[in-house]
Amino acid sequence: MQHIDLSYHWTPHQIDEVVRDRLSPLQNPLMDTLQAVRECGSIAAAAKSMQLSYRHVWGELKRWEQTLGQPLILWEKGQSARLSEFADKLLWAERQAQARLAPQIRALQAELEKTFSVAFDPEHHVLPIFASHDDALVRLREHAATQSLHLDLRFCGSVDAIRALNEGRCIMAGFHAPSQPAAHSLVARTYKPLLKTGLHKLIGFASRQQGLMVQTGNPLNLHELQHLLKPGVRFVNRSPGTGTRLLLDQWLSAAALKGEDIVGYTQEEPSHAAVAASIAAGQADVGLGIGSAAQAQGLDFVPLEHEDYWLVCLKSAVDSPPVQQLRRMLQSPEWTEQLNTMPAYHTGNTSGQVQSLKHRLPWWAHRSEKA
């Protein structure tokens, strides 16, 4: 059984539509060569019809014979080149496949052209974003797409998102932190080396609540982080490097506790939605997350921490067209109305505005302040 790989290529917009309609939407160089040899009766004539050199066509046929382990051309002295039975079967199989799949291939071709048309349209913009998992960002991506702004959104931990920005793998990163961050907290110590004044610019996105996602009715009566230590309570955690994991570890550090004091601390899920699904399936009793994820799974939500979700980019990107368009969108009444309908979310007066790192995240104390 041979493995089949698919590929595509572009042709000039000026290509004759009649010629285009005659060509197969899914072409293969070997099949084109075999068909030319059949029609022309010789490799030399086939090469000329394909505007290729004899040496190239001959070499390709020999290479394919070695790859497939079968003869393709019958070489008989004094006679025209003929296709082998195996080559005839290849052409027959290709025609059968084309006949069966032509409608689907044409549809795929049309969809590719439609999608790639965005790249050639100066009115459309694409903004690559690495971000901590957030349901509002998913909603924003859908909203932005209707206005010719396409958010290439990839979810990861907050720390990994900022690292991706610093390594040039994206234009913008999304992370979250408590609204009243302590200057010497674990959150501050983690983010401070990654964000630098004069290099990075904060853009307000949203305020949201982090809290406990629990079974419907909260049967174990869980209302604070201390309750995670109750006997019999099974916890499900987020992975290291996420902002939610930082909040939990910060609380453990402040309370002089260790992860092993919580049953399920090592049970990790990659997103708020996955944590909520684990609780809904009865695999755990409680997890830290956001209200919209709890609501989606029919869980109860106990808010604990008010936090800000920030977007951050390099100073050099603030005035780029996609970032400017995103900032205008975040300040629009249409987006504000959408966000405020989501549970445990609300927009603030900083949404879409560029903010000072020192003012909003006061971790960069002067020497005199440290002293």
N, C-alpha and C positions, 0 to 999 in steps of 0.2 A: 504494500500500500504506500503510494507516494504522498508526501505532504505537499499541500498547496498553500502558497503565500499570495496574498492580494496586495496590489499597489496601485497608485494612480499617478497621472502626470497632467500638467497644464498644457493647453494649446492656445495660440493667439486668438483674441476675440474675433479677428478678421477671417478666421477659417471659413471656407465655403460650407454653408449649412447642408448642401446636397452631399458633399464629400463626407461631412461629419455624420450624417444620418446613415450613410452606407457603411461606415466603419463600425466594427464591433465595439460596444461600450467597455468590453473587458478584453484587452489584447495581450498576446503572449508572443515574444520574439521568435521562439522556436516554431510555433504554429504558423506564424507569418512566413518564415523561411521555408517550411515544408510545403505550404500552399504555393509559394512562388516557384519552387523546384518542380512541383507537379504541373503547373500551368506553363512553365517555360521550357521544360525538358532538359535543362542543364543547369549546373551550378553557376556557370559564367553568366548565362542569361538571367538567372534568378537574381544574382548579385547586382547586375545592371539595372533591373527593374526596381530593386530596392534602394538603388543609389549607394551601394556598398561595394567594397573591394572583393574580388574573388577570394583573396587570401583570408579575409575576415570571415566570410560566409563559410568557407571550407573549414577553417579552424573552429568556428562555433559548432558546426555539425559534428566534427570529431569530438569536441569537448562534451557535447550532449550524449553522444553514443557511449562515452566512457562513464558519464554520470548515471545514465539510465541502464547501462549494461545490456543494451540491445542495439542492433544495427538499424540505421535510419535510411541510408541510401544504398541501392544496389549498384555496384560499380562493374559494368560489363563492357569489355573492350569493343569499340565500334558501335555501341548503342547509346541512346540517350539515357541520362541518369533517371532512375526510377525509384520511387519510394518503396521501402520494405513493407512487408505486411504489418509489422509493428507500427511503422509511421502512418500507414493508412488507418490503423485502428485509433491512433492518437488523434488524427484529424476528425475521424468519425465521432469519437467521444467528445471532442471539443465542440463540434456542431450540435450534438445532443444537449450538452450542458448549456450552451448559449441559447438554444431554442427554449429550454425549460425555464431558464433563469433570466431571460432578457427583460421581462417586466420589472422584476425585483432589482436587476442591475441598473436599469434606466432610472428607477426611483431613487436608488442609492446615489447615482451620478447627479441627479437633480438636487438631492439633499446636500451633497458635498459642495456643489456650486453655490447653493443658497447660503450655506454656512460661511464659505470662504469669501463670499461677496462682501462680508463685513470688513475683512482685512483690506479691501481695496476701496472702501468707502470712507472718505475723510470725515464724515459726520459721525462715524461710530468710533468709540474709544474702548480700550480694554485696560483693566487695572488689576494686575496680579496681587493677590492678598493672601498671606499666611496668617491664620488667626486662631485664637482659642475658641473652642466650640461655643456657638451662640445662636439661638433660634432667630433673634432679630436680624442677624447678618444674612441668614437664609432668606428671610422676608425682604431684606434690602436688595439682595441679588435679583429677586424676581421683579421688584419695583424698578430697579435701575435698568433692567433689560428692556423695559417698555419705553425708555427714554434714550436708547442708543448708547448706554454705558454698560459694558459687560464686565462683571466682577469675576475674575478667575480665582475663585475662592477655594483655599485648601485649609482644612482644619488640622490643628496640631496643638500642643501645649503652648501656653503663653510664652514661656522661656524659649522654646524652639522657634516660635513665630518671630520674636525679636532677633534671634540669631540669624534666621533666614534673611531678614531685612539687612542686617549688618554684613552678611556674606554676599549680598547682591542677588539673592534668589527671588526677590519680590520687590514691589515698589512700596507696599504698605503692610503693616503688621497690626494685629488686634490682640490686646491683652486687657486684663482687668485687675483692679486693686481696690482695697477698702477706701471708702470716701474720706476717712480720717486716718491715713496711714501713720503709724509711729515711725520715727526716724531711724530707730535701731531694731525694728522688727525683722523677722525672717523675710517677709515680703520685700522690705526695703533693701536688705542685704543681697537679695537675689537679683532684683531689677537694676539696682544702682550701677553695677559694672557694665551693664548692657546698654544703658541710655546715657547719652552725654549731651550736656548743654552746649549750644552752638552747632551741634551736628544733627540732632533729632528735633522734630517738631510734633507736639501732641495735637490731635484733633478730637474734639469732643464727639462722642457717639451716643451713649445712652447711660442711664442709671438703672440698676436692677437690684433685685434681692437675691442673695444666696441663702439657702436654708436647708432644712431637713425634708427630704422626700420620704414619706411613710405610707404604710398601708392605709386603705380607705377607713376612715373613722379613727385612725391613730390608736389601735387597740393596745399598744404598749405604752401609751401616754408619754411619748418622747417630745420634749419641748426645748431642750438645750443640749449643747455638746457634751456636758457632763453625763447626760443620760445614755450616751453611747457606751458607758462603762457598766450599765445595768446587766446583771446576770441574764444570760439567754438572748441578749440582743445581738443580731447578726448584721454586721456593717458591710457595705460594698464601697470600695474606694475608687478614686481617680488615679491615673498613672502619674509618676513623678514628672515634674516640669510643667504641670498644669497649674493655673491660678487657683483652682479649687483645692488641689492637694496642698498648695502652699498655705492656704488659710487653715486647713486642718493641722498641718505640721506646726504652724505658728502657735495655734492654741495648745497643742501638746507641749511645745517647748515652754510656753508661759506657765502651764500648769505642772511643769516638771514631770510629765508623763512620757511614756514611750509608745511606739506604734503597737507593740505586742500587747499592750494593755487593752486594746480594742479588738474584739473578735471579728475577723474579716478584714483587718487592715491590709493584708497582702492580697486580698481579692480585688483585682483592678479591672476597670472598664474604660474604654477610650473616650467616652462622651457622656454628657448629661442624659441624652436619650437612652444610651446603653445602660446606665445606672438605673434609670427609671424602669426600663424593661426588666432588669434583673429583679427588682423589688416586686413588680407586678406579677412576675412568674413565680414568686414565692421563694426565690433563691436567697433573698436577703430581706431584712426588716426595714432598713433605713440606709440612706446615703445622702451625701451633700450634693446639691444641685440647684437648678433654677426652676421657678414656678411653672413656666410654660412646658418644660419637660415632664413635670409631675402631672400637670393637667392632661397632657396628651395620653398618658397611661392610666388616667382615672385615679391617681393617687392624691393624698392630702399633702399640703405643703405648709411647713412651719418656718416663716421667715426669721433669719437670725442676723444677717450682715447686709448692710447697705453698701453697695460698691459701685464704682464707676467703670464703665467699659470704654477703653480708649483705643483710638486708631493712631498710629505713629508712622511717620515717614521721615526720610532725610530732608534737611532744609532745602536742598537743591531740587526736590520734587514737588514742593508745596505749590508752586505756580505752574506746574505742568497741566495741560488741558484735562486729562482724566481726573486728577485730584481736585482741580477747581470745580469741575462738573459735580463730583461727589459732594463737595462741601456745600454747593448751592442746593443740592437735592436734600441733604440732611437738615437744612434750614427751611425747607418748603413746608407749607401747611399740609400738603397731601401726605408726606412721609410722617410728620408729627402725628397726624390723626391715626395712621396705621400702627405706629409703634405704641401709642397710648392705649390701644385696644388689647395689647398682649399682656397676660397676667404677670405681675411683679416687674413690669418695665415702665419707664416714663422718660420723656426727653427733658433735658434741662436747658438752661439758657446758654450752655456752652456747645450745644450740638452744632457740628459743622464749623466751629470756630477754632482757630489756632490758639493754643494755650501755652503758657510758660511752664517748662519742666519744674523750675524752682518754686513756682507758685502753687502748682497743682499737685506736685509730688515732692514735698519739702524734705528731700533726703540729701541734698547737696549743700550741707551747712558750711558756712565760712569757717576759717581756722579759729577765729575768736569764739564762735558759737560752740565749736567742738571742745575748745578748752574750757 
